[in-house]
Amino acid sequence: MENDQGRNELKERVPVNLLDGVLTEKELLDLFGLDKPFLDYLRSEKKFPFCRVSMKTRFYLVEDVYEYIKSKRLILNKDE
């Protein structure tokens, strides 16, 4: 309960729009329907960008995720 109170106080002090561009790992997994082993693979093998807060806590910047996805874009049959 005490921890929840601290979080609520922090949410009141930090402008909501400041954190709109940040995703938790769970939010990212849910958003794209990924499983954790695949996200681990993307980070370790494909240089998927993330912010490490601690050994177990990571955040993802929406802008970084967008740029990564955009860099993987393929356009097939463009001239058709």
C-alpha positions in Angstrom: 0.0 0.0 0.0 2.8 2.4 0.9 4.5 1.8 -2.4 1.2 2.5 -4.3 0.9 5.8 -2.5 4.4 6.8 -3.6 3.6 5.9 -7.2 0.5 8.0 -7.1 2.3 11.0 -5.7 5.0 10.6 -8.4 2.3 10.4 -11.2 0.9 13.7 -9.9 4.2 15.4 -10.1 5.4 14.1 -13.5 3.6 15.5 -16.5 1.8 12.6 -18.2 2.8 13.7 -21.7 6.4 13.5 -20.7 6.1 9.7 -20.3 3.8 9.1 -23.2 6.8 8.1 -25.3 7.9 5.4 -22.9 6.7 1.7 -22.9 7.3 -0.9 -20.2 8.4 -4.3 -21.4 4.9 -5.7 -20.7 3.3 -2.9 -22.7 5.6 -3.6 -25.7 5.0 -7.4 -25.6 1.2 -6.8 -25.4 1.2 -4.1 -28.1 2.9 -6.3 -30.7 1.8 -9.7 -29.5 5.4 -10.8 -28.9 6.7 -13.3 -26.4 9.5 -12.6 -24.0 12.1 -15.0 -25.6 11.6 -13.3 -29.0 12.1 -9.9 -27.5 15.2 -11.1 -25.7 16.4 -12.4 -29.1 15.7 -9.0 -30.8 17.7 -7.2 -28.1 20.7 -9.5 -28.0 21.0 -10.5 -31.7 19.2 -7.7 -33.7 20.2 -4.7 -31.6 16.7 -3.8 -30.6 17.0 -0.5 -28.6 16.1 -0.4 -25.0 16.8 1.5 -21.7 18.1 -0.7 -18.9 17.0 0.6 -15.5 18.2 -2.5 -13.6 19.1 -6.0 -14.4 15.5 -7.0 -14.7 13.8 -3.7 -15.6 13.8 -2.3 -19.1 11.9 0.5 -20.8 11.5 1.2 -24.5 11.2 4.6 -26.1 8.4 4.7 -28.6 10.6 6.8 -31.0 13.3 4.1 -30.9 10.8 1.3 -31.5 9.3 3.2 -34.4 12.7 3.9 -36.0 13.8 0.2 -35.6 10.6 -1.0 -37.2 10.9 1.6 -40.0 14.5 0.5 -40.7 13.2 -3.0 -41.3 10.6 -2.0 -43.7 10.5 -3.7 -47.1 8.5 -2.6 -50.1 7.8 -5.5 -52.5 6.4 -5.0 -56.0 6.9 -1.2 -55.8 6.8 -0.7 -59.5 3.6 -2.7 -60.1 
